[in-house]
Amino acid sequence: MPKINKVFIDCKAVMSDGAALCDSGAFNFSIISKEFAKPLFLIAPRYKFTPLYAFSQDTFNYYLSPL
C-alpha cells in the first residue's frame, strides 16, 4: 500500500443522498484507503445516478408484478 497513490472503485448506482451501491469488497477498500490515508475515488458514469434514496439494503430486492 505505500506505493499506491490513489484508490479507484466502481459502483452499480449512486443515490440522491450520496450513497453508493457497490460490489462486495468496496467497503474493505474504503477502510484500507482510510487507514493508509490514501484518497478514494468512486467512478460512475452519469446514467448510474438515480433520484432514489437508500433507505435500507432490502429496498432493491423486492419483486414486483410485471403486469
Phi and psi in radians as a Rosetta constraint file:
Dihedral C 1 N 2 CA 2 C 2 CIRCULARHARMONIC -1.109 0.35
Dihedral N 2 CA 2 C 2 N 3 CIRCULARHARMONIC -0.435 0.35
Dihedral C 2 N 3 CA 3 C 3 CIRCULARHARMONIC -1.458 0.35
Dihedral N 3 CA 3 C 3 N 4 CIRCULARHARMONIC -0.204 0.35
Dihedral C 3 N 4 CA 4 C 4 CIRCULARHARMONIC -1.531 0.35
Dihedral N 4 CA 4 C 4 N 5 CIRCULARHARMONIC 2.319 0.35
Dihedral C 4 N 5 CA 5 C 5 CIRCULARHARMONIC -1.701 0.35
Dihedral N 5 CA 5 C 5 N 6 CIRCULARHARMONIC -0.606 0.35
Dihedral C 5 N 6 CA 6 C 6 CIRCULARHARMONIC -2.475 0.35
Dihedral N 6 CA 6 C 6 N 7 CIRCULARHARMONIC 2.689 0.35
Dihedral C 6 N 7 CA 7 C 7 CIRCULARHARMONIC -2.111 0.35
Dihedral N 7 CA 7 C 7 N 8 CIRCULARHARMONIC 2.202 0.35
Dihedral C 7 N 8 CA 8 C 8 CIRCULARHARMONIC -2.005 0.35
Dihedral N 8 CA 8 C 8 N 9 CIRCULARHARMONIC 2.294 0.35
Dihedral C 8 N 9 CA 9 C 9 CIRCULARHARMONIC -2.307 0.35
Dihedral N 9 CA 9 C 9 N 10 CIRCULARHARMONIC 2.735 0.35
Dihedral C 9 N 10 CA 10 C 10 CIRCULARHARMONIC -1.882 0.35
Dihedral N 10 CA 10 C 10 N 11 CIRCULARHARMONIC 3.015 0.35
Dihedral C 10 N 11 CA 11 C 11 CIRCULARHARMONIC -2.523 0.35
Dihedral N 11 CA 11 C 11 N 12 CIRCULARHARMONIC 2.915 0.35
Dihedral C 11 N 12 CA 12 C 12 CIRCULARHARMONIC -1.540 0.35
Dihedral N 12 CA 12 C 12 N 13 CIRCULARHARMONIC -0.584 0.35
Dihedral C 12 N 13 CA 13 C 13 CIRCULARHARMONIC -2.790 0.35
Dihedral N 13 CA 13 C 13 N 14 CIRCULARHARMONIC 2.632 0.35
Dihedral C 13 N 14 CA 14 C 14 CIRCULARHARMONIC -2.070 0.35
Dihedral N 14 CA 14 C 14 N 15 CIRCULARHARMONIC 2.110 0.35
Dihedral C 14 N 15 CA 15 C 15 CIRCULARHARMONIC -1.469 0.35
Dihedral N 15 CA 15 C 15 N 16 CIRCULARHARMONIC 2.977 0.35
Dihedral C 15 N 16 CA 16 C 16 CIRCULARHARMONIC -1.081 0.35
Dihedral N 16 CA 16 C 16 N 17 CIRCULARHARMONIC -0.632 0.35
Dihedral C 16 N 17 CA 17 C 17 CIRCULARHARMONIC -1.501 0.35
Dihedral N 17 CA 17 C 17 N 18 CIRCULARHARMONIC 0.119 0.35
Dihedral C 17 N 18 CA 18 C 18 CIRCULARHARMONIC 1.679 0.35
Dihedral N 18 CA 18 C 18 N 19 CIRCULARHARMONIC -0.072 0.35
Dihedral C 18 N 19 CA 19 C 19 CIRCULARHARMONIC -1.250 0.35
Dihedral N 19 CA 19 C 19 N 20 CIRCULARHARMONIC 2.662 0.35
Dihedral C 19 N 20 CA 20 C 20 CIRCULARHARMONIC -2.209 0.35
Dihedral N 20 CA 20 C 20 N 21 CIRCULARHARMONIC 2.361 0.35
Dihedral C 20 N 21 CA 21 C 21 CIRCULARHARMONIC -1.668 0.35
Dihedral N 21 CA 21 C 21 N 22 CIRCULARHARMONIC 1.960 0.35
Dihedral C 21 N 22 CA 22 C 22 CIRCULARHARMONIC -2.107 0.35
Dihedral N 22 CA 22 C 22 N 23 CIRCULARHARMONIC 2.956 0.35
Dihedral C 22 N 23 CA 23 C 23 CIRCULARHARMONIC -1.243 0.35
Dihedral N 23 CA 23 C 23 N 24 CIRCULARHARMONIC 2.922 0.35
Dihedral C 23 N 24 CA 24 C 24 CIRCULARHARMONIC -1.146 0.35
Dihedral N 24 CA 24 C 24 N 25 CIRCULARHARMONIC 2.476 0.35
Dihedral C 24 N 25 CA 25 C 25 CIRCULARHARMONIC 1.751 0.35
Dihedral N 25 CA 25 C 25 N 26 CIRCULARHARMONIC -0.245 0.35
Dihedral C 25 N 26 CA 26 C 26 CIRCULARHARMONIC -1.166 0.35
Dihedral N 26 CA 26 C 26 N 27 CIRCULARHARMONIC -0.627 0.35
Dihedral C 26 N 27 CA 27 C 27 CIRCULARHARMONIC -1.133 0.35
Dihedral N 27 CA 27 C 27 N 28 CIRCULARHARMONIC -0.668 0.35
Dihedral C 27 N 28 CA 28 C 28 CIRCULARHARMONIC -1.107 0.35
Dihedral N 28 CA 28 C 28 N 29 CIRCULARHARMONIC -0.725 0.35
Dihedral C 28 N 29 CA 29 C 29 CIRCULARHARMONIC -1.095 0.35
Dihedral N 29 CA 29 C 29 N 30 CIRCULARHARMONIC -0.671 0.35
Dihedral C 29 N 30 CA 30 C 30 CIRCULARHARMONIC -1.193 0.35
Dihedral N 30 CA 30 C 30 N 31 CIRCULARHARMONIC -0.687 0.35
Dihedral C 30 N 31 CA 31 C 31 CIRCULARHARMONIC -1.165 0.35
Dihedral N 31 CA 31 C 31 N 32 CIRCULARHARMONIC -0.751 0.35
Dihedral C 31 N 32 CA 32 C 32 CIRCULARHARMONIC -1.152 0.35
Dihedral N 32 CA 32 C 32 N 33 CIRCULARHARMONIC -0.733 0.35
Dihedral C 32 N 33 CA 33 C 33 CIRCULARHARMONIC -1.167 0.35
Dihedral N 33 CA 33 C 33 N 34 CIRCULARHARMONIC -0.587 0.35
Dihedral C 33 N 34 CA 34 C 34 CIRCULARHARMONIC -1.195 0.35
Dihedral N 34 CA 34 C 34 N 35 CIRCULARHARMONIC -0.699 0.35
Dihedral C 34 N 35 CA 35 C 35 CIRCULARHARMONIC -1.112 0.35
Dihedral N 35 CA 35 C 35 N 36 CIRCULARHARMONIC -0.652 0.35
Dihedral C 35 N 36 CA 36 C 36 CIRCULARHARMONIC -1.656 0.35
Dihedral N 36 CA 36 C 36 N 37 CIRCULARHARMONIC 0.116 0.35
Dihedral C 36 N 37 CA 37 C 37 CIRCULARHARMONIC 1.003 0.35
Dihedral N 37 CA 37 C 37 N 38 CIRCULARHARMONIC 0.815 0.35
Dihedral C 37 N 38 CA 38 C 38 CIRCULARHARMONIC -1.921 0.35
Dihedral N 38 CA 38 C 38 N 39 CIRCULARHARMONIC 2.484 0.35
Dihedral C 38 N 39 CA 39 C 39 CIRCULARHARMONIC -1.226 0.35
Dihedral N 39 CA 39 C 39 N 40 CIRCULARHARMONIC 2.469 0.35
Dihedral C 39 N 40 CA 40 C 40 CIRCULARHARMONIC -1.965 0.35
Dihedral N 40 CA 40 C 40 N 41 CIRCULARHARMONIC 2.211 0.35
Dihedral C 40 N 41 CA 41 C 41 CIRCULARHARMONIC -2.011 0.35
Dihedral N 41 CA 41 C 41 N 42 CIRCULARHARMONIC 2.280 0.35
Dihedral C 41 N 42 CA 42 C 42 CIRCULARHARMONIC -1.698 0.35
Dihedral N 42 CA 42 C 42 N 43 CIRCULARHARMONIC 2.101 0.35
Dihedral C 42 N 43 CA 43 C 43 CIRCULARHARMONIC -1.721 0.35
Dihedral N 43 CA 43 C 43 N 44 CIRCULARHARMONIC 2.145 0.35
Dihedral C 43 N 44 CA 44 C 44 CIRCULARHARMONIC -2.628 0.35
Dihedral N 44 CA 44 C 44 N 45 CIRCULARHARMONIC 2.244 0.35
Dihedral C 44 N 45 CA 45 C 45 CIRCULARHARMONIC -1.234 0.35
Dihedral N 45 CA 45 C 45 N 46 CIRCULARHARMONIC 2.864 0.35
Dihedral C 45 N 46 CA 46 C 46 CIRCULARHARMONIC -1.116 0.35
Dihedral N 46 CA 46 C 46 N 47 CIRCULARHARMONIC -0.527 0.35
Dihedral C 46 N 47 CA 47 C 47 CIRCULARHARMONIC -1.275 0.35
Dihedral N 47 CA 47 C 47 N 48 CIRCULARHARMONIC -0.158 0.35
Dihedral C 47 N 48 CA 48 C 48 CIRCULARHARMONIC -1.569 0.35
Dihedral N 48 CA 48 C 48 N 49 CIRCULARHARMONIC -0.022 0.35
Dihedral C 48 N 49 CA 49 C 49 CIRCULARHARMONIC -1.415 0.35
Dihedral N 49 CA 49 C 49 N 50 CIRCULARHARMONIC 2.312 0.35
Dihedral C 49 N 50 CA 50 C 50 CIRCULARHARMONIC -2.228 0.35
Dihedral N 50 CA 50 C 50 N 51 CIRCULARHARMONIC 2.587 0.35
Dihedral C 50 N 51 CA 51 C 51 CIRCULARHARMONIC -1.398 0.35
Dihedral N 51 CA 51 C 51 N 52 CIRCULARHARMONIC 0.029 0.35
Dihedral C 51 N 52 CA 52 C 52 CIRCULARHARMONIC -1.381 0.35
Dihedral N 52 CA 52 C 52 N 53 CIRCULARHARMONIC 2.808 0.35
Dihedral C 52 N 53 CA 53 C 53 CIRCULARHARMONIC -1.886 0.35
Dihedral N 53 CA 53 C 53 N 54 CIRCULARHARMONIC 2.565 0.35
Dihedral C 53 N 54 CA 54 C 54 CIRCULARHARMONIC -1.543 0.35
Dihedral N 54 CA 54 C 54 N 55 CIRCULARHARMONIC 1.738 0.35
Dihedral C 54 N 55 CA 55 C 55 CIRCULARHARMONIC -1.503 0.35
Dihedral N 55 CA 55 C 55 N 56 CIRCULARHARMONIC -0.820 0.35
Dihedral C 55 N 56 CA 56 C 56 CIRCULARHARMONIC -2.681 0.35
Dihedral N 56 CA 56 C 56 N 57 CIRCULARHARMONIC 2.952 0.35
Dihedral C 56 N 57 CA 57 C 57 CIRCULARHARMONIC -1.216 0.35
Dihedral N 57 CA 57 C 57 N 58 CIRCULARHARMONIC -0.464 0.35
Dihedral C 57 N 58 CA 58 C 58 CIRCULARHARMONIC -1.467 0.35
Dihedral N 58 CA 58 C 58 N 59 CIRCULARHARMONIC -0.135 0.35
Dihedral C 58 N 59 CA 59 C 59 CIRCULARHARMONIC -1.209 0.35
Dihedral N 59 CA 59 C 59 N 60 CIRCULARHARMONIC -0.323 0.35
Dihedral C 59 N 60 CA 60 C 60 CIRCULARHARMONIC -1.736 0.35
Dihedral N 60 CA 60 C 60 N 61 CIRCULARHARMONIC 0.089 0.35
Dihedral C 60 N 61 CA 61 C 61 CIRCULARHARMONIC -1.861 0.35
Dihedral N 61 CA 61 C 61 N 62 CIRCULARHARMONIC 0.195 0.35
Dihedral C 61 N 62 CA 62 C 62 CIRCULARHARMONIC -1.359 0.35
Dihedral N 62 CA 62 C 62 N 63 CIRCULARHARMONIC 2.445 0.35
Dihedral C 62 N 63 CA 63 C 63 CIRCULARHARMONIC -1.768 0.35
Dihedral N 63 CA 63 C 63 N 64 CIRCULARHARMONIC 2.071 0.35
Dihedral C 63 N 64 CA 64 C 64 CIRCULARHARMONIC -1.771 0.35
Dihedral N 64 CA 64 C 64 N 65 CIRCULARHARMONIC 2.726 0.35
Dihedral C 64 N 65 CA 65 C 65 CIRCULARHARMONIC -1.206 0.35
Dihedral N 65 CA 65 C 65 N 66 CIRCULARHARMONIC 2.378 0.35
Dihedral C 65 N 66 CA 66 C 66 CIRCULARHARMONIC -1.300 0.35
Dihedral N 66 CA 66 C 66 N 67 CIRCULARHARMONIC -0.137 0.35
